[in-house]
Amino acid sequence: MKMRVSLALAAALAVQAGAALAEYPEGPVTFLVPWPPGDLEDVLTRMIAEDFQAAYGQPAAVLNRPGGGGGPFPGAVEVATSAADGSVVGSFVIGVPVVGPEIGIPELNPNPFTPVGIFLTYPFVLATSSGSEFQTMQELATYAQSNDVLLGHFGAQLTPTQVSFALAHEMGFAWGADAAYDALDCNTLASGDVDVINTTIQLIMPCLDDVTILAAVTGERLPLAPDAPTVGELAPDLAISLWNGLFVPNGTPQEVIDRIAEVAQATIASERAQTFAAETGAQIYWQDTAAATAQIEGDIATMGRIAEITGQ
């Protein structure tokens, strides 16, 4: 008799759990992007939000909360302090889970996030004019022994810039000087203000015939520059890229994570997302929670090596 009661109770609880799962999302869901609107991660996150709303019948909005490119990540803090119920989903670059816990932000240390999945690699490259004295990284390393080579980047603390500094060290040369720019495009190289730019390939697509991609700061070679090696090919210990993924606060139920991931994975595989990637040079894919967790652990180790090399 007790066995029958226990089995009945277990069945009832299972039904209740299934009902709770079916109810997510029970209300509006916010996808929070800690950057201004318009960039690759923002566009793709908006696609995911649109599909999420269509799939589950609840409002899903994207909120941009810019501020602190290298920290303090106010948008990430907002996600970290939200309820662990899937009502707020962060769309974060590598810096949030990898750098955030190390820069003195109490809300981000220890890492308060569980990855839903990683879906984007920004197509960062090192590029020079097709008429420059060097057309490969090896030629650049030789040229820099007796000439100052000026590097333009988006900020010294950004991951691709740190990789550029470390790569120079590993290849036996030093940048003559470097400077941060708000825009790094065809005009930057054409003006002669810098010799090499660390930018994204979509910003120089109008002049790809007039530039040479020296290296890609990506996990795999870029389809738009198949002859350019990745940094990982040139220096295996520096294999890292600037990616973006979806994150929720620790403690969020696995069922909720799975439902978010189901939509996001379908969005990334969709024709409109694939077309967007082809038009911008972005690398899009889906790494699930386990793969994303392993990626983050590996990137933390790589960033540690880069910090040792650069002294930062």
Stockholm file with secondary structure:
# STOCKHOLM 1.0

chainA/1-312         MKMRVSLALAAALAVQAGAALAEYPEGPVTFLVPWPPGDLEDVLTRMIAEDFQAAYGQPAAVLNRPGGGGGPFPGAVEVATSAADGSVVGSFVIGVPVVGPEIGIPELNPNPFTPVGIFLTYPFVLATSSGSEFQTMQELATYAQSNDVLLGHFGAQLTPTQVSFALAHEMGFAWGADAAYDALDCNTLASGDVDVINTTIQLIMPCLDDVTILAAVTGERLPLAPDAPTVGELAPDLAISLWNGLFVPNGTPQEVIDRIAEVAQATIASERAQTFAAETGAQIYWQDTAAATAQIEGDIATMGRIAEITGQ
#=GR chainA/1-312 SS CHHHHHHHHHHHHHHHHHHHHHHCSCSCEEEEESSCTTSHHHHHHHHHHHHHHHHHSSCEEEEECCCCBTTBCHHHHHHHTSCSSSSEEEEEETHHHHTGGGTTCGGGSSCCEEEEEEEEECCEEEEEETTSSCSSHHHHHHHTTTSCCEEEESCTTSHHHHHHHHHHHHTTCCCSEEEECSCCSHHHHHHTSCSEEEEEGGGGGGGGGGEEEEEECSSSCCTTSTTSCBHHHHCGGGCCCCEEEEEEETTCCHHHHHHHHHHHHHHHHSHHHHHHHHHHTCEEEEECHHHHHHHHHHHHHHHHHHHHHHTC
#=GC SS_cons         CHHHHHHHHHHHHHHHHHHHHHHCSCSCEEEEESSCTTSHHHHHHHHHHHHHHHHHSSCEEEEECCCCBTTBCHHHHHHHTSCSSSSEEEEEETHHHHTGGGTTCGGGSSCCEEEEEEEEECCEEEEEETTSSCSSHHHHHHHTTTSCCEEEESCTTSHHHHHHHHHHHHTTCCCSEEEECSCCSHHHHHHTSCSEEEEEGGGGGGGGGGEEEEEECSSSCCTTSTTSCBHHHHCGGGCCCCEEEEEEETTCCHHHHHHHHHHHHHHHHSHHHHHHHHHHTCEEEEECHHHHHHHHHHHHHHHHHHHHHHTC
//
